[in-house]
Amino acid sequence: MFLRYVSIGVLNTLLHWVVFLLLFYLLGMNQGLANLFAFLTAVTFSFFMNARFTFNKNPTGLRYFLFIGFMGILSYLIGSTAQYLDLYPIITLILFSGLSLVLGYLYSKLVVFS
């Protein structure tokens, strides 16, 4: 189960990074908002793929909002903290990617798709 989650996570991470970099570098958006919007794009993909292929559950609206609520707050907090600390954008991406893999899996397994 975790390997499927990781596989989808790799695609999710790629999507997140591309959207973040486009928003930050091409549109000049700050790291907090760029990370949040990149997250919202990638999490929608990830949620539906994991519901079907990892947890074999119906992707209901309640489950979707539980997942994006928790992970969205995490995304914004990491991006905003990185902006406040004037960290390089790559640090934002690496931190969020690592934390969202572990915390996202645990939260999904124990709360969203339990």
N, CA, C and O atoms as a GROMACS GRO file, in nm:
protein
  456
    1MET      N    1   0.083  -0.119   0.000
    1MET     CA    2   0.000   0.000   0.000
    1MET      C    3   0.087   0.126   0.000
    1MET      O    4   0.061   0.220  -0.075
    2PHE      N    5   0.191   0.126   0.084
    2PHE     CA    6   0.278   0.243   0.092
    2PHE      C    7   0.352   0.266  -0.039
    2PHE      O    8   0.375   0.381  -0.078
    3LEU      N    9   0.390   0.160  -0.108
    3LEU     CA   10   0.460   0.176  -0.237
    3LEU      C   11   0.371   0.242  -0.342
    3LEU      O   12   0.419   0.323  -0.422
    4ARG      N   13   0.244   0.208  -0.343
    4ARG     CA   14   0.151   0.276  -0.434
    4ARG      C   15   0.139   0.423  -0.398
    4ARG      O   16   0.135   0.509  -0.486
    5TYR      N   17   0.132   0.449  -0.268
    5TYR     CA   18   0.124   0.588  -0.222
    5TYR      C   19   0.248   0.666  -0.264
    5TYR      O   20   0.238   0.780  -0.309
    6VAL      N   21   0.365   0.605  -0.251
    6VAL     CA   22   0.490   0.669  -0.290
    6VAL      C   23   0.493   0.693  -0.441
    6VAL      O   24   0.536   0.800  -0.485
    7SER      N   25   0.448   0.596  -0.521
    7SER     CA   26   0.447   0.612  -0.667
    7SER      C   27   0.359   0.729  -0.709
    7SER      O   28   0.399   0.811  -0.792
    8ILE      N   29   0.242   0.736  -0.652
    8ILE     CA   30   0.154   0.849  -0.682
    8ILE      C   31   0.215   0.978  -0.628
    8ILE      O   32   0.202   1.084  -0.688
    9GLY      N   33   0.283   0.966  -0.515
    9GLY     CA   34   0.349   1.082  -0.456
    9GLY      C   35   0.459   1.139  -0.544
    9GLY      O   36   0.479   1.260  -0.546
   10VAL      N   37   0.529   1.054  -0.616
   10VAL     CA   38   0.633   1.102  -0.708
   10VAL      C   39   0.570   1.188  -0.817
   10VAL      O   40   0.619   1.297  -0.847
   11LEU      N   41   0.462   1.140  -0.876
   11LEU     CA   42   0.392   1.218  -0.979
   11LEU      C   43   0.333   1.345  -0.919
   11LEU      O   44   0.340   1.452  -0.980
   12ASN      N   45   0.277   1.334  -0.802
   12ASN     CA   46   0.219   1.447  -0.731
   12ASN      C   47   0.326   1.553  -0.704
   12ASN      O   48   0.303   1.672  -0.722
   13THR      N   49   0.442   1.507  -0.660
   13THR     CA   50   0.552   1.600  -0.629
   13THR      C   51   0.600   1.672  -0.755
   13THR      O   52   0.624   1.792  -0.752
   14LEU      N   53   0.613   1.599  -0.862
   14LEU     CA   54   0.654   1.661  -0.989
   14LEU      C   55   0.554   1.769  -1.030
   14LEU      O   56   0.594   1.880  -1.066
   15LEU      N   57   0.427   1.738  -1.023
   15LEU     CA   58   0.322   1.835  -1.057
   15LEU      C   59   0.330   1.956  -0.964
   15LEU      O   60   0.323   2.070  -1.010
   16HIS      N   61   0.346   1.932  -0.835
   16HIS     CA   62   0.355   2.040  -0.736
   16HIS      C   63   0.473   2.132  -0.767
   16HIS      O   64   0.457   2.254  -0.768
   17TRP      N   65   0.589   2.074  -0.790
   17TRP     CA   66   0.709   2.153  -0.815
   17TRP      C   67   0.696   2.237  -0.942
   17TRP      O   68   0.735   2.354  -0.943
   18VAL      N   69   0.643   2.179  -1.047
   18VAL     CA   70   0.628   2.254  -1.173
   18VAL      C   71   0.535   2.373  -1.154
   18VAL      O   72   0.567   2.484  -1.196
   19VAL      N   73   0.421   2.350  -1.092
   19VAL     CA   74   0.326   2.460  -1.070
   19VAL      C   75   0.387   2.566  -0.979
   19VAL      O   76   0.376   2.686  -1.007
   20PHE      N   77   0.453   2.524  -0.870
   20PHE     CA   78   0.518   2.619  -0.778
   20PHE      C   79   0.619   2.707  -0.853
   20PHE      O   80   0.616   2.829  -0.841
   21LEU      N   81   0.706   2.643  -0.929
   21LEU     CA   82   0.811   2.718  -0.998
   21LEU      C   83   0.754   2.813  -1.102
   21LEU      O   84   0.804   2.925  -1.117
   22LEU      N   85   0.651   2.772  -1.172
   22LEU     CA   86   0.586   2.862  -1.268
   22LEU      C   87   0.524   2.982  -1.198
   22LEU      O   88   0.540   3.096  -1.243
   23LEU      N   89   0.454   2.958  -1.090
   23LEU     CA   90   0.390   3.068  -1.017
   23LEU      C   91   0.492   3.161  -0.952
   23LEU      O   92   0.475   3.283  -0.955
   24PHE      N   93   0.597   3.106  -0.895
   24PHE     CA   94   0.697   3.187  -0.826
   24PHE      C   95   0.785   3.265  -0.923
   24PHE      O   96   0.802   3.386  -0.909
   25TYR      N   97   0.841   3.196  -1.022
   25TYR     CA   98   0.937   3.260  -1.111
   25TYR      C   99   0.872   3.333  -1.228
   25TYR      O  100   0.920   3.440  -1.267
   26LEU      N  101   0.767   3.279  -1.285
   26LEU     CA  102   0.707   3.345  -1.401
   26LEU      C  103   0.604   3.450  -1.363
   26LEU      O  104   0.593   3.554  -1.429
   27LEU      N  105   0.528   3.424  -1.258
   27LEU     CA  106   0.424   3.520  -1.219
   27LEU      C  107   0.463   3.605  -1.099
   27LEU      O  108   0.391   3.699  -1.065
   28GLY      N  109   0.576   3.575  -1.036
   28GLY     CA  110   0.624   3.656  -0.925
   28GLY      C  111   0.544   3.643  -0.796
   28GLY      O  112   0.548   3.731  -0.710
   29MET      N  113   0.471   3.534  -0.782
   29MET     CA  114   0.390   3.511  -0.662
   29MET      C  115   0.483   3.480  -0.544
   29MET      O  116   0.588   3.419  -0.563
   30ASN      N  117   0.444   3.520  -0.422
   30ASN     CA  118   0.528   3.488  -0.307
   30ASN      C  119   0.522   3.338  -0.277
   30ASN      O  120   0.432   3.268  -0.325
   31GLN      N  121   0.618   3.290  -0.199
   31GLN     CA  122   0.632   3.146  -0.176
   31GLN      C  123   0.511   3.085  -0.106
   31GLN      O  124   0.473   2.972  -0.137
   32GLY      N  125   0.451   3.157  -0.012
   32GLY     CA  126   0.336   3.103   0.059
   32GLY      C  127   0.219   3.074  -0.034
   32GLY      O  128   0.163   2.965  -0.031
   33LEU      N  129   0.184   3.172  -0.116
   33LEU     CA  130   0.072   3.152  -0.208
   33LEU      C  131   0.107   3.056  -0.321
   33LEU      O  132   0.025   2.974  -0.361
   34ALA      N  133   0.229   3.065  -0.372
   34ALA     CA  134   0.271   2.973  -0.479
   34ALA      C  135   0.267   2.829  -0.430
   34ALA      O  136   0.224   2.740  -0.503
   35ASN      N  137   0.311   2.807  -0.307
   35ASN     CA  138   0.309   2.672  -0.252
   35ASN      C  139   0.167   2.625  -0.229
   35ASN      O  140   0.135   2.508  -0.252
   36LEU      N  141   0.080   2.715  -0.184
   36LEU     CA  142  -0.060   2.678  -0.161
   36LEU      C  143  -0.129   2.641  -0.292
   36LEU      O  144  -0.196   2.537  -0.299
   37PHE      N  145  -0.115   2.722  -0.395
   37PHE     CA  146  -0.181   2.692  -0.523
   37PHE      C  147  -0.123   2.569  -0.590
   37PHE      O  148  -0.196   2.490  -0.651
   38ALA      N  149   0.008   2.552  -0.580
   38ALA     CA  150   0.071   2.431  -0.635
   38ALA      C  151   0.020   2.308  -0.561
   38ALA      O  152  -0.008   2.204  -0.621
   39PHE      N  153   0.008   2.322  -0.431
   39PHE     CA  154  -0.046   2.213  -0.350
   39PHE      C  155  -0.188   2.178  -0.391
   39PHE      O  156  -0.220   2.061  -0.409
   40LEU      N  157  -0.274   2.278  -0.407
   40LEU     CA  158  -0.414   2.252  -0.441
   40LEU      C  159  -0.426   2.179  -0.575
   40LEU      O  160  -0.513   2.093  -0.592
   41THR      N  161  -0.341   2.214  -0.668
   41THR     CA  162  -0.341   2.145  -0.797
   41THR      C  163  -0.299   1.999  -0.780
   41THR      O  164  -0.366   1.907  -0.827
   42ALA      N  165  -0.187   1.980  -0.713
   42ALA     CA  166  -0.132   1.846  -0.697
   42ALA      C  167  -0.215   1.758  -0.605
   42ALA      O  168  -0.227   1.638  -0.628
   43VAL      N  169  -0.273   1.817  -0.500
   43VAL     CA  170  -0.348   1.737  -0.404
   43VAL      C  171  -0.476   1.680  -0.464
   43VAL      O  172  -0.519   1.571  -0.428
   44THR      N  173  -0.534   1.754  -0.555
   44THR     CA  174  -0.655   1.703  -0.620
   44THR      C  175  -0.621   1.579  -0.702
   44THR      O  176  -0.693   1.479  -0.696
   45PHE      N  177  -0.513   1.586  -0.777
   45PHE     CA  178  -0.466   1.469  -0.851
   45PHE      C  179  -0.437   1.354  -0.755
   45PHE      O  180  -0.483   1.242  -0.776
   46SER      N  181  -0.360   1.382  -0.651
   46SER     CA  182  -0.319   1.280  -0.556
   46SER      C  183  -0.437   1.217  -0.483
   46SER      O  184  -0.441   1.095  -0.465
   47PHE      N  185  -0.532   1.298  -0.442
   47PHE     CA  186  -0.647   1.247  -0.368
   47PHE      C  187  -0.723   1.143  -0.448
   47PHE      O  188  -0.751   1.034  -0.398
   48PHE      N  189  -0.757   1.176  -0.572
   48PHE     CA  190  -0.836   1.084  -0.652
   48PHE      C  191  -0.757   0.958  -0.690
   48PHE      O  192  -0.813   0.849  -0.694
   49MET      N  193  -0.630   0.974  -0.717
   49MET     CA  194  -0.547   0.857  -0.750
   49MET      C  195  -0.531   0.765  -0.629
   49MET      O  196  -0.541   0.643  -0.641
   50ASN      N  197  -0.506   0.824  -0.513
   50ASN     CA  198  -0.489   0.742  -0.392
   50ASN      C  199  -0.619   0.679  -0.346
   50ASN      O  200  -0.620   0.566  -0.298
   51ALA      N  201  -0.729   0.749  -0.361
   51ALA     CA  202  -0.858   0.691  -0.323
   51ALA      C  203  -0.881   0.563  -0.403
   51ALA      O  204  -0.922   0.461  -0.348
   52ARG      N  205  -0.855   0.571  -0.531
   52ARG     CA  206  -0.882   0.457  -0.619
   52ARG      C  207  -0.776   0.347  -0.610
   52ARG      O  208  -0.810   0.230  -0.593
   53PHE      N  209  -0.649   0.384  -0.621
   53PHE     CA  210  -0.544   0.284  -0.637
   53PHE      C  211  -0.472   0.244  -0.508
   53PHE      O  212  -0.420   0.133  -0.499
   54THR      N  213  -0.469   0.332  -0.409
   54THR     CA  214  -0.396   0.299  -0.286
   54THR      C  215  -0.489   0.244  -0.179
   54THR      O  216  -0.462   0.140  -0.119
   55PHE      N  217  -0.599   0.315  -0.154
   55PHE     CA  218  -0.687   0.278  -0.044
   55PHE      C  219  -0.816   0.210  -0.087
   55PHE      O  220  -0.891   0.160  -0.004
   56ASN      N  221  -0.842   0.206  -0.217
   56ASN     CA  222  -0.961   0.142  -0.272
   56ASN      C  223  -1.089   0.189  -0.202
   56ASN      O  224  -1.172   0.108  -0.159
   57LYS      N  225  -1.104   0.320  -0.192
   57LYS     CA  226  -1.220   0.382  -0.127
   57LYS      C  227  -1.284   0.481  -0.223
   57LYS      O  228  -1.220   0.529  -0.317
   58ASN      N  229  -1.409   0.510  -0.197
   58ASN     CA  230  -1.479   0.612  -0.276
   58ASN      C  231  -1.428   0.750  -0.239
   58ASN      O  232  -1.416   0.783  -0.121
   59PRO      N  233  -1.397   0.832  -0.339
   59PRO     CA  234  -1.347   0.967  -0.312
   59PRO      C  235  -1.462   1.065  -0.284
   59PRO      O  236  -1.505   1.138  -0.373
   60THR      N  237  -1.510   1.065  -0.161
   60THR     CA  238  -1.623   1.151  -0.125
   60THR      C  239  -1.577   1.294  -0.099
   60THR      O  240  -1.459   1.320  -0.079
   61GLY      N  241  -1.673   1.384  -0.100
   61GLY     CA  242  -1.644   1.524  -0.072
   61GLY      C  243  -1.588   1.545   0.068
   61GLY      O  244  -1.496   1.624   0.087
   62LEU      N  245  -1.644   1.475   0.166
   62LEU     CA  246  -1.594   1.488   0.303
   62LEU      C  247  -1.449   1.444   0.312
   62LEU      O  248  -1.367   1.511   0.375
   63ARG      N  249  -1.417   1.332   0.252
   63ARG     CA  250  -1.278   1.284   0.255
   63ARG      C  251  -1.185   1.383   0.187
   63ARG      O  252  -1.076   1.410   0.235
   64TYR      N  253  -1.230   1.437   0.074
   64TYR     CA  254  -1.149   1.535   0.000
   64TYR      C  255  -1.120   1.657   0.088
   64TYR      O  256  -1.006   1.700   0.098
   65PHE      N  257  -1.223   1.711   0.151
   65PHE     CA  258  -1.203   1.830   0.233
   65PHE      C  259  -1.123   1.803   0.360
   65PHE      O  260  -1.048   1.890   0.405
   66LEU      N  261  -1.136   1.685   0.417
   66LEU     CA  262  -1.051   1.648   0.530
   66LEU      C  263  -0.905   1.647   0.489
   66LEU      O  264  -0.818   1.699   0.560
   67PHE      N  265  -0.878   1.587   0.374
   67PHE     CA  266  -0.741   1.576   0.326
   67PHE      C  267  -0.683   1.711   0.288
   67PHE      O  268  -0.574   1.746   0.333
   68ILE      N  269  -0.753   1.786   0.205
   68ILE     CA  270  -0.695   1.913   0.160
   68ILE      C  271  -0.689   2.016   0.272
   68ILE      O  272  -0.603   2.104   0.271
   69GLY      N  273  -0.780   2.007   0.369
   69GLY     CA  274  -0.776   2.100   0.481
   69GLY      C  275  -0.647   2.086   0.560
   69GLY      O  276  -0.576   2.183   0.584
   70PHE      N  277  -0.618   1.964   0.600
   70PHE     CA  278  -0.496   1.938   0.678
   70PHE      C  279  -0.371   1.968   0.597
   70PHE      O  280  -0.283   2.041   0.643
   71MET      N  281  -0.364   1.914   0.477
   71MET     CA  282  -0.245   1.930   0.396
   71MET      C  283  -0.230   2.073   0.344
   71MET      O  284  -0.118   2.122   0.327
   72GLY      N  285  -0.340   2.141   0.319
   72GLY     CA  286  -0.335   2.280   0.275
   72GLY      C  287  -0.276   2.371   0.382
   72GLY      O  288  -0.195   2.459   0.352
   73ILE      N  289  -0.316   2.349   0.506
   73ILE     CA  290  -0.261   2.427   0.616
   73ILE      C  291  -0.111   2.402   0.627
   73ILE      O  292  -0.032   2.495   0.645
   74LEU      N  293  -0.071   2.275   0.617
   74LEU     CA  294   0.071   2.240   0.621
   74LEU      C  295   0.147   2.309   0.507
   74LEU      O  296   0.255   2.363   0.528
   75SER      N  297   0.091   2.306   0.388
   75SER     CA  298   0.152   2.367   0.271
   75SER      C  299   0.173   2.517   0.290
   75SER      O  300   0.282   2.569   0.266
   76TYR      N  301   0.069   2.584   0.332
   76TYR     CA  302   0.078   2.729   0.349
   76TYR      C  303   0.175   2.766   0.461
   76TYR      O  304   0.253   2.860   0.446
   77LEU      N  305   0.171   2.694   0.570
   77LEU     CA  306   0.260   2.725   0.682
   77LEU      C  307   0.407   2.707   0.644
   77LEU      O  308   0.492   2.789   0.681
   78ILE      N  309   0.436   2.602   0.571
   78ILE     CA  310   0.576   2.581   0.528
   78ILE      C  311   0.619   2.691   0.432
   78ILE      O  312   0.728   2.746   0.445
   79GLY      N  313   0.534   2.723   0.334
   79GLY     CA  314   0.568   2.829   0.239
   79GLY      C  315   0.582   2.965   0.305
   79GLY      O  316   0.675   3.039   0.274
   80SER      N  317   0.491   2.998   0.394
   80SER     CA  318   0.497   3.127   0.463
   80SER      C  319   0.617   3.137   0.555
   80SER      O  320   0.681   3.242   0.563
   81THR      N  321   0.649   3.029   0.624
   81THR     CA  322   0.766   3.028   0.710
   81THR      C  323   0.894   3.044   0.628
   81THR      O  324   0.985   3.117   0.667
   82ALA      N  325   0.900   2.976   0.515
   82ALA     CA  326   1.016   2.988   0.427
   82ALA      C  327   1.030   3.131   0.376
   82ALA      O  328   1.141   3.184   0.367
   83GLN      N  329   0.918   3.194   0.342
   83GLN     CA  330   0.919   3.332   0.294
   83GLN      C  331   0.968   3.424   0.406
   83GLN      O  332   1.052   3.511   0.383
   84TYR      N  333   0.916   3.406   0.526
   84TYR     CA  334   0.955   3.487   0.641
   84TYR      C  335   1.105   3.473   0.672
   84TYR      O  336   1.172   3.571   0.703
   85LEU      N  337   1.155   3.349   0.663
   85LEU     CA  338   1.296   3.323   0.690
   85LEU      C  339   1.386   3.352   0.570
   85LEU      O  340   1.508   3.337   0.578
   86ASP      N  341   1.324   3.393   0.458
   86ASP     CA  342   1.396   3.424   0.334
   86ASP      C  343   1.478   3.306   0.285
   86ASP      O  344   1.593   3.320   0.242
   87LEU      N  345   1.416   3.188   0.292
   87LEU     CA  346   1.482   3.066   0.244
   87LEU      C  347   1.468   3.056   0.093
   87LEU      O  348   1.377   3.113   0.033
   88TYR      N  349   1.558   2.984   0.033
   88TYR     CA  350   1.548   2.959  -0.110
   88TYR      C  351   1.422   2.877  -0.139
   88TYR      O  352   1.384   2.792  -0.059
   89PRO      N  353   1.359   2.901  -0.253
   89PRO     CA  354   1.238   2.826  -0.288
   89PRO      C  355   1.258   2.675  -0.292
   89PRO      O  356   1.165   2.600  -0.261
   90ILE      N  357   1.376   2.630  -0.328
   90ILE     CA  358   1.399   2.485  -0.333
   90ILE      C  359   1.387   2.424  -0.193
   90ILE      O  360   1.348   2.308  -0.179
   91ILE      N  361   1.421   2.500  -0.090
   91ILE     CA  362   1.407   2.452   0.048
   91ILE      C  363   1.259   2.432   0.080
   91ILE      O  364   1.222   2.334   0.144
   92THR      N  365   1.176   2.526   0.036
   92THR     CA  366   1.030   2.514   0.055
   92THR      C  367   0.980   2.385  -0.007
   92THR      O  368   0.906   2.310   0.055
   93LEU      N  369   1.021   2.360  -0.129
   93LEU     CA  370   0.975   2.242  -0.201
   93LEU      C  371   1.023   2.113  -0.135
   93LEU      O  372   0.947   2.017  -0.122
   94ILE      N  373   1.147   2.110  -0.095
   94ILE     CA  374   1.203   1.989  -0.032
   94ILE      C  375   1.136   1.962   0.103
   94ILE      O  376   1.097   1.849   0.132
   95LEU      N  377   1.123   2.066   0.184
   95LEU     CA  378   1.059   2.049   0.315
   95LEU      C  379   0.915   2.000   0.302
   95LEU      O  380   0.874   1.905   0.369
   96PHE      N  381   0.840   2.066   0.215
   96PHE     CA  382   0.700   2.028   0.201
   96PHE      C  383   0.688   1.888   0.142
   96PHE      O  384   0.603   1.810   0.185
   97SER      N  385   0.770   1.856   0.044
   97SER     CA  386   0.763   1.724  -0.019
   97SER      C  387   0.791   1.613   0.082
   97SER      O  388   0.720   1.513   0.085
   98GLY      N  389   0.892   1.631   0.163
   98GLY     CA  390   0.925   1.529   0.263
   98GLY      C  391   0.819   1.516   0.371
   98GLY      O  392   0.777   1.406   0.404
   99LEU      N  393   0.777   1.629   0.425
   99LEU     CA  394   0.675   1.624   0.530
   99LEU      C  395   0.540   1.575   0.479
   99LEU      O  396   0.470   1.501   0.548
  100SER      N  397   0.504   1.617   0.358
  100SER     CA  398   0.373   1.575   0.307
  100SER      C  399   0.371   1.426   0.273
  100SER      O  400   0.265   1.363   0.280
  101LEU      N  401   0.483   1.369   0.237
  101LEU     CA  402   0.487   1.225   0.210
  101LEU      C  403   0.455   1.147   0.337
  101LEU      O  404   0.369   1.060   0.336
  102VAL      N  405   0.524   1.178   0.443
  102VAL     CA  406   0.507   1.104   0.568
  102VAL      C  407   0.375   1.140   0.637
  102VAL      O  408   0.294   1.053   0.668
  103LEU      N  409   0.354   1.268   0.660
  103LEU     CA  410   0.233   1.311   0.731
  103LEU      C  411   0.107   1.286   0.648
  103LEU      O  412   0.003   1.250   0.703
  104GLY      N  413   0.117   1.304   0.518
  104GLY     CA  414   0.003   1.280   0.430
  104GLY      C  415  -0.039   1.135   0.429
  104GLY      O  416  -0.158   1.104   0.431
  105TYR      N  417   0.057   1.046   0.426
  105TYR     CA  418   0.025   0.903   0.429
  105TYR      C  419  -0.040   0.866   0.562
  105TYR      O  420  -0.144   0.799   0.563
  106LEU      N  421   0.019   0.907   0.672
  106LEU     CA  422  -0.037   0.873   0.803
  106LEU      C  423  -0.177   0.932   0.820
  106LEU      O  424  -0.268   0.864   0.868
  107TYR      N  425  -0.194   1.055   0.782
  107TYR     CA  426  -0.324   1.121   0.794
  107TYR      C  427  -0.427   1.052   0.704
  107TYR      O  428  -0.542   1.031   0.745
  108SER      N  429  -0.387   1.018   0.582
  108SER     CA  430  -0.478   0.949   0.490
  108SER      C  431  -0.520   0.814   0.544
  108SER      O  432  -0.638   0.779   0.544
  109LYS      N  433  -0.423   0.739   0.591
  109LYS     CA  434  -0.451   0.603   0.640
  109LYS      C  435  -0.533   0.605   0.768
  109LYS      O  436  -0.626   0.526   0.783
  110LEU      N  437  -0.500   0.693   0.861
  110LEU     CA  438  -0.562   0.692   0.992
  110LEU      C  439  -0.690   0.774   1.002
  110LEU      O  440  -0.775   0.747   1.088
  111VAL      N  441  -0.706   0.874   0.916
  111VAL     CA  442  -0.821   0.964   0.926
  111VAL      C  443  -0.906   0.962   0.801
  111VAL      O  444  -1.024   0.925   0.807
  112VAL      N  445  -0.852   0.999   0.689
  112VAL     CA  446  -0.930   1.022   0.568
  112VAL      C  447  -0.989   0.893   0.511
  112VAL      O  448  -1.108   0.889   0.480
  113PHE      N  449  -0.909   0.789   0.499
  113PHE     CA  450  -0.956   0.665   0.438
  113PHE      C  451  -0.969   0.549   0.537
  113PHE      O  452  -0.963   0.433   0.497
  114SER      N  453  -0.986   0.580   0.665
  114SER     CA  454  -0.997   0.475   0.765
  114SER      C  455  -1.132   0.406   0.761
  114SER      O  456  -1.158   0.314   0.839
   0.00000   0.00000   0.00000
